[in-house]
Amino acid sequence: MASTPTPTLKCAQCGYENEPERVYCHNCGTKLDRSLLPKETVSRKESLKATRRRVKKMTNPGSGLAEIKTGISVLIWAALLAAVYLLLSAPAKVPSPEKEAEATLINVLISDTVDARQATSLTVTEADVSQHLRSRIKGASVIPGMAFKRAYGALGEGTITIGIQQELFGYPIYSTVEYRLTNEGGAVRAEKIGQYFGRLGIDPRIPKLDAPFAKIWASLKTEQQLYQRAQSIAIAKGKMTVATKPAAP
């Protein structure tokens, strides 16, 4: 004896043949006219209560909210993992320590430039700056609990980046602040344009996050005097030239 075919519910909008328990068209989402179904549609093996429960589960708007919550949770965890990855990644501007072996010791040059009565200039390389910072800065902890390894400088087009490398369980962690130097009216101005932990950028306008770098700068007395004497500072990639004003009479 041939089995009775399962009735379907045809969508008036697109003509798709839907399962009899559906409320909305599986193909186009149009609400179906369930009055077209014969009363015998409900299986004798399934109670009316069970059918209603199954239909409610298929059409319950709450299931959409659950999917939205799951999607938001996935996005939050993805953002956190991305932030941790960036935090642990080395910045793009990290000079090689090997180059510092060929650097010029500029401690005396800086002092001579500061003490000169006449206008003069001093040109240094990125390796010179990094070697100088390494020798002048010791134990500058930016993140408490991490071992200090070295300070370094990186020179870009019109910018200087001061960085500190620390270690946590032998893994290098970097903290950097980037400045843009401009010459205005015979004076040099430094504007903070970037602040990073690893490659994770932090809004440079957030106060106090660069407090350890302010302490470092406060400890560089001779370098501060050179900055105050500067009439202009020209920075190209890998090289910096400081031109000073004549000493005050």
Protein Blocks (a to p, Z undefined) as FASTA:
>chain_A
ZZddddddddfklopacdfkbmbdfklopacdfklpcfklpcfkbcfklmmmmmmmmmmm
klmmmmmmmmmmmmmmmmmmmmmmmmmpccfblcdfklmmmpccfklmmmmmmmpmbdcd
ddddfklmmmmmmmmpghiafbghiacfbdcddddehiacddddddeehiacdddddddd
ddeehiacdddfbdcehjaccdfklghklmmmmmmmmmmmmlmmmmmmpmbdcddehiac
dddddddZZ
